[in-house]
Amino acid sequence: MPNPANLALVEKPVQQHAPLTSADVVVLKFGSSILRTQADAPAAASEIYGHVRAGRKVVAVVSAFGGQTDRLLTDARTLGLDHENDLLPGYVALGEELAAALTAIACDRIGLDSVALSVRELGILAEGPPEHAHPCGLRADPLRQALAEHQVVVVPGFGAVRPDGRLALLGRGGSDLTAVFLAAELGLDHVRLVKDVDGLYDRDPASASGKPLRYRRASWDEARRVGGSLVQHDAIDLGEQRGVEIEVAALGRASGTIVGVQSAPPGPSVPDAPVRVAIAGCGVVGGGLLARLLPDSRYEVVGVLVRNPKKPRDVAAPQDLYTADAEALLDLKPDLLVEALSEGEAGHALIRAALERGIDVASANKQAISRDPAGLQDLARKHKAHLAYSAAVGGGAPMIETLRAARAAGPVAGFEAVLNGTVNFMLDRLAAGADFADALADARVAGFAEEDPSSDLEGRDAAAKVKLLAFEAFGETPEGDSIPCDELSARYAVTGPVRQIGACHRKDGQLSASVKLDADLSDPMFQSLRGERNALKVYGEDGRVWSCKGRGAGRWPTTESVLADVADIIRAHHAVYG
């Protein structure tokens, strides 16, 4: 559950450089064992997304892509630069800056408001040898300004600025040191180093004879003894000096090894078996999920439900994965069904069938879930299965989580939202002078509009999302089968900024819901939305306001939201079964 204090945005000016608490920010570090190539940046972005969705801002420290540092050193030495040359660190640090820029781009692709800083912009000050300096200060204003303005700040590890203005390096493995130092400077007591192993072991898991044992907690001295090259010793020293616990964890794992004052004996660690996943649908979202899950060793895709198994797809996958038989898909006994069908009735029936078999479900199908969210939740509980559907509303914007946080803080009076990325994209194009046919064609080319866009244009898509959000806000949905909706068509004249606003308020004990095309916008957040972006405002009865925004359409933002639901389901199983 997100911390409500992290999502609450009281409508008053934000004080610049306000102190940030440990609940507000998390520092993550991704090394070259995770960022082996540019193709691995989306995996790091996925890890980052989970933290943002939980209501935190992220400082992501990155190493250079695998082998890049050695290549840069070789390049420099080919031109005669040696270890004593003050120009060498400035060239080598380009590897981390490149990784930071590409990781920020990967975050932006999935809808996160991200920025990358250079070594100089980050402003870590260091003293000592050019290739093994030690941090001694931070020009904190640029980092705090970036955190105030963005959800994610991606920064290069390994590099720092010397007193003479030249760059220095923090020694091999120095990105660990960067992460620990930034956590300390931000007043945090914890930093998470994301590695290719799930913690510290009493011996090398890859080469040792016998069964290696994993530490749940390791003291500073134990970490120095068994950490080897996994965690830089300078980083361990700094963590001890500054009181920053260091968590060593694998990508996508809820827990790892906590390095700190306390210690616990190591114990056996049983590797997770790949999660058997069935995918329903292979369109915009289903295809994105297939592309992400197939190469990920944590998952085994056992089948994909489609109308026509022989139809060419834009994702390379074994032909025998495809089936048109929903019953046969469930007979494959998946652990998890990822449901991304475009039809509400078929999706609802498939979700029910999966839950009745005790199969966990993550759905992006708002038409399917909104038919009976309470009934589906009851069915999941009855059969000890998990049901998650955050991706059904808002794409990459964490609307479900925001509403749950608001409701946990107190009664909700109502909400307003831009809920359809296709319509918002088209309204922007129409306001810029495009005619209706061109705006719709552009939305299709961009991957936002379905071949049949009637559900979007008639407001039925937004109405289904209003029903789901109402269920989360009030524990019930508006009475009746239909919510009044304005239709966007070629007859609708757009002469200025217009937004499709879905809203629901409780008045005199009754829910009043609508989907309207609003040309009299007064809210600056809704006014500022461009393209496919969505946004939500939740109004508490006590006057507080919660808000979130993000990309509301497109393959990758919605895919990421589904994957975050998948990760939540897996963590829930770990919490129960260990």
N, C-alpha and C positions, 0 to 999 in steps of 0.2 A: 504494500500500500504506500503510495507516495506520501511524503510528509506534507500535510496541508499548508504549512507555513511556507514551503518552497514554491507553491503554486499560487498562493493568494497575492493578488496585485491590487492593493487599495488604490483608488483613483486619486493619486496625488503625485507631484513631481518626485522622481527618484533622486536621492542625494548621490552625487557622483563619488566614487571611491568609498562607498559605505562599507563597513567591515563585513567580511564574509565569514560565515560559520562553517564548521566541518560538515553540517547537514546540507549546506548550499553547494559545495564544490567537492569533486573527487579528482584526484590526480592519477591518471593511468599511464603506464609506460609500455610501449610496444617495441620490442627489439627485432633484430634482423632474423631471428628464428621464426617470428610471426610474419614480418614483412620481408619475405624472401624475394619477391618480385613485385612489380607494380600491380599485378593481378591479385595480390593479397590485400590491397588497401580496402576493398569492400568488407572483408572479414573484420578488420579493425573498426571500420565504421559501424558495423553491426554491434560490436561490443559497446561502442560509445553510445549508440542509440538506446540500448537498454537502460543505461544510466540516466540519459536525458528524459526518457519516458517515465522514469521513477521520480522526476522532479529535481534532478541535480544538474548543475553545470559541470562541464568537463574540461580539464586541462589535459590534453593528450600529448605526451612526450614520445617522440619517435626517433629510432635509430635510422641509419641509412639502410636502403634495401640490401639484401644479402650480397656480400662480395664487393659492394660499391666502395667502401672505404679502402680496401686493398687496391682496387683498380685506380682510385684517385691518387693514392700514395705512389703507385707504380708510374702513373703519368707524370707526377711531379718530379720523381727521381730521374726519369728519363731526360728531363730538362736540366738536371743538375742540382735540384733542390735537395738538401739533406736535412737531418734532424735538427740542425742548429739554425736553419733558415726561418726567420720570423714570418715569411710569407706562406709557409707550408700549411699551418692550421686554417688560414682563411680559405685555401683551396679545398682542403679535405672536408671542411664543415659544409661545403656545398651539397654533399651527399645527404646529410640530415635535412637541409633546407628543401631539397627536392622531394624527399619523402614526406615532409610536413605539408608541402603544397599539394601533392597528389592525394594524401589522406584527407585533407580539407575538401578537396574536390569530390572525393568519394562520399564524404559526409553530406555535402551539398546535394549530391545526386539523390540521396534518400530523404531529402527535405529538412536536414538540420541546418540551422543558422550558424555557419562556421566561418572561421578566419584562421589564416596561418601567419605566424610571426617569423621573422628572420632571427638569427642569433643576436644581431645588434638591437633589433626591436625588443626582443625578450629582455635583454639588459642584465644578464648574470655577469657579475664582476668577479675576476679570478686573479690570483697571484701564483707565481711559481714557474717552473719550466714550461715552455710553450706547448709541449705535447703531454704534460701531466700536471696541469695547474690545479689549484684548489679554489672552489668558490668562496668568496669573502663578502659578497653583498649583492643586492638586487635593486636596480632602478625599477621600482614596482609599478609606477603609474601606467605604463603602456599595457602591462598584463591585466591590471585591475580595470582599466578602461575597456579592454577587449572583453573581459568577463562580464562587465556591466552591459555591454551592447550585444553579445552573442551567446548562444547556447554552448558552443564548442570552440575552444581555442587550441589549435594544434601548434606545437612548438618543437623546434629541433633540439635533440639532446646532444651531449658530447662537446658542444662549443660554448665559449664564454668570451668576454671582452677583458683585455688586460688594461692596466692603468694607462699605458701609452696609446690606447685606442686600437691596437692590433688584436686579432683574435687569438685565442688559445684553445687547446683541447684538454679534456678532463681525464685523459688516460683511457686505455682500452676498457670497454664496458662503461664508459663515462655517462651514457644516457641514464643508467641506474642512478648515478650520483645527481644528475640534473633533476630527476623526478623527486628524489628524497629532499633535495635542497628546496625545490619549489613548494613542496608540501609544507616544509618547515616555515618557509617565508610567508606562506598564506595562513599560517596558524593552524594547520591540520595536524592530527595525530596519527594519520594513517596514509599509506600510499600503496597502490596495487601495481605490481610488476607482472605483466602478462607474458608468459613464457610458453615454450613448446612442451613443458612438463607441468604436472599438477602440484608441484611443491618441492621441498627439499627431502632427499632420501639419505639414509645412513650410508649408502654406497651408490655408485653410478648405476642407474636402472638399465642402461644400455649395455654395460660391459661386465658388471660384477657377477660372480658366481653366487649361487644361493638366491634367496628371495629378498630383494631390497625392501626396506621398511620406510614408510613415509612419516614425516613429522607433521603433526597437526599444529603444534607450537614448538618453536626452537629458540633458545636463548641466543643472545648476540654471539657468545663464544662458540656455541654449537654451529651457528650459521657460518662463522669464519672457518670452522673445521671441516664441515661437510659441503659447504656451498660451492667449493671449487671455483670454476669460472662462471657459474650460473648467476651469482650476484657479486658485483664489484665490491671488494673489501672496503674501499674508501666510502662507498655508499652505506655499508653496514656500520662503519665507524661514525659517520655523520648521523645516521638514524639513532644510534645509541646516545650521541652527544645532545641531539636536539629533541629526543623523546618522540620520534616518529616511528611507529611500527611499520614493518615492511611485509606486505602480503605477496607471496609468490604463488601464482595461480595460472592455470591453463586457460586458453581461450574458451569462453562459454561455460566455464565451471563456476559454481556458486562459491566454492571454498577452495583453499589451498593451504599453504603453510604460513602461519603468522610468526614473524621474527620480532622478538621483543624481550622484555625482562623475564617473562614467564617461559617455562619449558614443560614439555610433556613427553613421555617415552614414545618413540616411533612405533607404528603399527602397520599391519598389512594394508595395502591399497589395491582394491580390485578394480581393474579397468572397466569402464562402462562398455557394455556391448552396444553396437550401433543401434540407434532407434529405427525401427521399421516404420516407414512412412508411406502412406498411400495418398496420392494427389487426385482430387476431383476437379477437372477443368484444366485446360492447357491454353487459355487465352492470354490476355495481357498479364494478369496476376499469376495464374497457374503456370504459365511459361517461365515467368521470372523465378518462381519457387523451384521449378524443376532445374533451371540453370544454376541456382545457388546450392540446392541440396545434393545434386548428383555427384559433384566432385568432392563433397565434404565427407571425410571419413567417419564423422560422428553419426551419420545417417545412412540408411540403406533404403533407397526408393524401390518399393516392391511392385508398384503398379500406378498407372495414370488413367483415369476415367475420361473418355472423350466421346463425342458423337460418332466420329469417323476415324478409326484407328489408322487408316491408310493415308489420311490427309497429310501433306508435307507440313512440317513445323519449323519455327525459327529457332528451335533449341535442339541440338544434336543429342539424341537419346536412343538406346536400343529399341528397335521396333516392337519387340515382344513385351515391353512394359505397357503398351497401350491396350485398353479394352473398352468396349462399349457397354459392358455388363456390370451394373453397380453391385449386384449380388456377388459376382465373381471377384470384384475388387475387395470386398469385405471378407470373402472366403480366404484371402491371402493372409489373414490374421495380422494386420498391421498393428503396431502399438499406438499409432496416431494417424488420424485422418486430417489432411489439410484440404479444406473445402473451399473452392474458388469458382463454383459454377455461376453462370449468369442468370439462371432461372430460379425464382424463389420457391416454387412448389417442389421441384425436383431436389433442390438443395435441402429444403426442410425435411423431406422424406429420407434423404440419405443421412443427414445428421442424426435423426431419430434412430434409424437402423443401426448406425455405428454406436451410439450411446447405449442402446439396448444390448449390444454385445460387449459393453464395457470398454469400448475403444475411445480414447481421448480424441477431442475434436478442436481444431483451430479453424475458424471460419472467417472469410472476408465477404460473405454474402449477406448484405443487410436485408434484402427481401426475405431471405429464408429465416434469419434470426428474429426479425421484427414480427413475424407471424405469431409467435408465442414464446417470448424470451423466458417468462416465468416457468412455463411448462417444460422447456428444454433444460433449464437449470435443475428443476425437480427430477427430471429423468436422469440427468448426469449424477446427481447425488444418490439416487436409488441404485444405480449400477456402479457406484464408486469410480466414475470416470470424471475427467476434467473437460470443461467447455470454456473456450476463450474466443472472443469475437471483437477485440479492439480494432482490428483492421477493417471491420464492417462500417466504421464511421470515421471519417476524417483522413483516411489514407495514412500519411506519416505524422499527422498531428495527434497527440495523445489525448483525444477528447474523452474517451471512456474513463481513463485514469484521472483526468482533471475533475470530471463530475463526481467520481467516487471520493476523491479527496475533499471536494466541497461538501458533499453530503455527510462525510465523516466529521466535518467541523461543525455542522449544524444544519437546520432545515434550509432547503433551497426554495427560493421564491420563483425562480424562472431562469430561462437561458435564451440566448439569441446566437445564431451561428450562420456562417457561410459554409455550406455543407457539400456543394457539388463543384468539383474542380473543372469539369467540362463546361458548365454554364458560366462560371466565373471567367474562364479563359475566353469564351465566346463574347461575353459582355464587354470585356476589355477590347477585343478586336472590333466589335460594333461601335463602341465609343470612339475608337480611333478612325472610324470612317469606312470600315469594311462592310460589304453587304452580307446578308444572312447566309447565303450559300457558301461564300468564301470563308466566313468565320467558322462554319461547321466543317468545311473541308480541311481547314487549318487544324482544327481540334482533332480530326481523325488522323491527319499526318503526324501530329505530335504524340499520338498514342493515348489520347484522353477520351475521345468519343468512340463508343461502340458502333458497329455497323448499323444497328437500329438504336438511335439516340432518343427515342420517344420518352423513355422513362426519365431521362435527365431533363429534357425540354419541358415536359408536362409537370414537372415537380414531384413525380411519384418517388424518384430516387431520394430526394431530400426529405420527403414526407416519411419514408421508411426509417431514415436516420433520426428524424425528430422523434418517432415512436420509441426507438431504442434509447435515445438520450433521455426521454421522459421516464422510461422505465428505470434508468440508472439514477435519475434525479428524484423521482417521487415514489418509486416502487410500483408504479402502475402506468398504463398507457392511456392516451385520450380515448374516450368512448366513441363508438361508431367505427365504421370501416374506412372512412376517408377523412383526410385533413384537407381543408380548402387550400387550393394551390393556384398561383398565377402561372400561365403558360408562356414560355418564350417561343415566339414564332416570327416568321418574316413580317407579320403585321404589327409587331411590337416596335415602336419607334424608340431608338436609343440615341439621345442627343447629348448625353453627358454621363457621368459616373452612375452606374446602377449596380446593385448587388441583389442576388437572390438570398433572402434571409429566412431561415427556418427558425421558428420560435415556439416556445411553450411556457406558459405561466400558470401558476395556481391562483385562482381568483374565487373567493368565497367557497373554498373547498372543492372547486371544479377546475379541471385542466382545460385551458384554451390554447389551441395549437394552430399554426398556419405556416404556409410557405408563400412568401410574397416577393415580387420584384420591387425593390425599394429605390426610388430615385431621389429621395430626400434624406440622404445619408448625413448623419451628424457625428457618428463614431469614427475617430481617426484610425483605429485599428482596422475596421472594415473598409474604410476608404483607401487605406494603403495597400490592401491585398492586390497582387498582380498575378495574371496568368491563372494557373491551376491552384493557387494557394487557398487554403481553408483557414477558418478561425472560429473560436468559440469564446463566449463570455457567459459565465454563470454568476447569478446574483443570489447571495445569501440573504435570508430574512433579517440578519443583523447588519446588513449594509455592505458587507465585504464582497469583493468581486474577484473571481478566479478567471484566468484566461489562458489560452494556448493557441498556437498557430503552426502551420506547416504545409507541406505540399499535400494537396487533397486528391490528386489523381496521378496516373502514370504507373508504369510497371514497378519501378524500384522503390518509391516510398511505401506503396501498399505491401509489396513483398517484404520489406523490412519490418513493417508492423506485424505481419503474420509470423515472421521468424522470431520476433520478440515474444509473441504469444507462445510459440513452440518452446522457446527457452524457459518461459515462466512455468509451463506445464512440466518440463523436465526437472526444474528446480523443486517444484512441488512434490514430485516423486522422490527426489533425494531427501527432502525434509522428512518424509514419512518412512522411507525404507533405508535411508543412509547411503 
